[in-house]
Amino acid sequence: MFPYRDDNPTLATPVATFLLIGANVAMWILVQGMGAEPVLSRSVCELGLIPGEFLGLVPKGATVPMGPQTACMLGDEHTWFTPLTSMFLHGGWFHLIGNMWFLWVFGNNVEDSMGHFRYIVFYVLCGLAAAATQTFMNPASAIPMVGASGAISGVMGAYIVLYPRVRVHMLVILAIFITRIVVPAYVMLGYWFLLQLIGGGLSSSSEGGVAFWAHAGGFLAGALLIQIFRDPELVAQHRALARTTNRLGFQER
């Protein structure tokens, strides 16, 4: 299932969401060479979060193959910044585009609830919480972790708290069969969160793939932090706007 829009109007232009999308795209182009090797692998090695390296649990000089021309050399002491830099890196075009699409669908309304600057702080904290969760669950892992999905999971956690009954429009793809459905946000996001818990329970710390625990940790962090970061006045204004537009029949953004 893939969400392509929601029936949720916005109060203001989502400046911070645009900036975050722009930062991720800029990193992909300027730092990661748009996926070209060996630039991509080198960026993941140097700026991605490797839990075992970050915690000093792997021997210095150990290597992890990252591609035909690159291997990560572990044990570098200067890794304190990687929980932050890793959330602006991606492993491929589909990884980047998928994350940015989810950020756009759900981020603009969450930004509406707290304002631009507070939203950026909220986003970064959710990303750090996601990284901490994945590191806690697999502390000795030598697999680099990159992607904005931990922070975006926090945005989704905030969304389910703020707008649980907002209608989300989904594409459902089953082999060659494609259809559209509309479900409340709590159904779509609750189902997504359940998949992360199942995936985390079945995943292996010795293999690459999806950082399910980062997703789950970011989601829970967002659901908790929104209680602190939301502005009650902005939330009230947003809900009043939603009631007005729904009454007038304008549900498109």
N, C-alpha and C positions, 0 to 999 in steps of 0.2 A: 504494500500500500504506500502511495506517495502523495502527500498533501500538495495541492497546487494553489489554494487560496483559502481564506476564511471570511466569514461574514462579520467583520469587526472593523469599524471605521477608526480613523486616527484623528487626534486633536491637532497635532503639529507635524511638520516635516521631520522624519526620523533621521536627523543629522548624524547622530552617533552611530546608528546602524549602517548608514552609508560609509562613514569613516572606517568602521571595523571591516566592512566588506572590502573597502579600498586598501586597507592595510594588509589583509590576507592576499589579495590579488597582487599587490606590489611585491610582497615577499616571494610569491610564486614566480613572478617575472624576473625580479632583480637579483634575488638571492638563490633561487632554486633553478634558474635557467629554463623555466617552463617545462621541467621534467627531463631535460637533456642530461645524459650521463657524460662525465662523472660528477657534474655539478650537483645533481639531485642527491645522489648518495652521500656526497661530502657534506651537504647542508644538513642532512638527517643525522649524520655522525656527529657533527660539530655543534649543532643547535637543537637537536632532538633530546628528549629526556630519556636517559637510560637508567632505570632505577638502581641497579647494582652499582653502577659507576657513581651516581649521585650520592649514594649512601656509603660508598667505599667498601662494598662487599665483594668486589671482583678484583683479582690481582692486576696490578699495573702491567701493561704490555699485552694483555689478552686481546684477541681480535675476533670480530664478528663479521663474516662476509656480508657485503651490502650490494653486490653487483659484480659484473664481470671485471670491473676495473678498480673497485673501491672496497676497502674493509675498514670497519671502525676499530680503532685502537682504544681500548678501555683503560680506565684508571687515571685519566686526566683530573687534576685537582680543581681545575677552574670550570666547574659545572654548576655553580650556584644559580646562574641565570637561566638554565635550560627549562625549568618548569614554566617560565614566562615565554621564552622564544619558541618552545615547542608548540604552543597553541596558535602560532601564526604560520606554521609549516604544514605542507600536505604531501601525500605520497603519489599523487597523480591527478590528472584532469578531472576524472569523475569524483574523486575524493573532494577536491576543491569545490566543484560546481554543486554537488549534493549538499555540502555543508553550508555554502553561501545561500542556497535556495531555502533551506530550513531556517537560517538566520533571518532572511528577509520575511518569510511567511509569519514567523512568531515574534521576531525581535521588535518590529516597529510598535506593536501594541504594548509590549512590556516596557519599552522606552517611554511610551506615553504615560505610564503609571508613575514614573519617578523623575523624569527630566533627563537631559542629555548627559551631563557630567556624572551624575549618580549612576546612570545606566552603564557607563564605561567602567566605573569602579566595580559595580556589581558583576559585570561580565568577566572581568579579570579575576575577581575572587572566586567565581564559579569555576573558571578554568584551573586555578590553582588547587581548589578543592578536588576537582576531578583528577588532576595529576597526583595529588596526595593519596587519594583512594586507590588508584592503580598501583602506586608504589607500595602502599601498605599491604595490598593483597599479594603482590609479587615482588618483594623487596630485593631479591637477588637476581632479578631478570636482567639479561644482557641485551634484550631486544629494544631498540630505540622506539620511542612513542612520539608521534607527531599528529597534529590535527586540531581544528577548532571545535570538534564535536563535543568535547567535555564542557567547554564554556557554553556552547549552544544548548547542550542538555540542561544547563542551569536556567537558560532562558525558557526552555520548554517546561521546566519544573515550576517557574514563576507563572507561566501562562495558565497552567492547569489550576493554580490557586486563584488567580485573578479572574479568569474567564472560562470556567469549567463547562458552561453550557453553550458557548459560542459554536456555531456550526462550522465544521471544517470540511472542505470539498476534497475528495480523495480520488486518485486514479488507482484502480485495482487491476494488476496485470497477472494473469494466470496463463502461462505458456503463450498461446496466440490469442487468447481471449482478453480483451480490455474493456473495462466498464468504469463508470463513475458512481460514487456513492457519497452521501453527506451524513456525517456523524457528529455528535457533540465532542468538544475538545477532550473531555475527560475520558471518552471511549478510545479515541485515537491515541492520546498521550499515555493513558493507563496501559493500553495494549503494548505500546512501544516500550514502556518501562519494564513491563513483565518480560518481554523478549530479552532485555539487557540482563536481567537477573538470571534468566535461564542460560543465556549465552555465557555469562560469567561463570556459572557453576559448571559448565561443560568445557570451558576453555582450558588450555594448558599454558603454563608460564614459560615453557621452553620453545613455544612456537609463536610466529608472528600472526598477524591478523587483526581482528577488531578488539579494541581495548574496552571490553564490555563494562568492567568495573569503573573505569573512568566515566563512562556515560551514566551509570547508576549513581556514582558519587556526585557528579555535577548536577544531576536532576534533583537529588535530595537537597543539595546545598542551595540551589535556586529556590526550591519550595520553602526552605527555612529563611533564607536571606531576604526574600521579598517582603516578609513581615517587617523588616527593619528599613528597607530601602524605598518601599512604595510611599508616595505622597498621597494621603487620604483625599486631599482636595482634587488632585489630578485624577485619581481613580473615580471620584464622584462625577467629575466633569465628563470623563470618558464614558461612563455608564449612562449618563444623561444623553450624550450624543448618540450612543448606540440605540437607546430607547426611541429617540426622535427619528433616526434614520429608518429603523425597523417599522415604526408606525407609518412613515411616509412611503415605505416600500423600496427605499434605496439601500440595498445591501452590498452592492459592489463597491470596492475601494478604488 
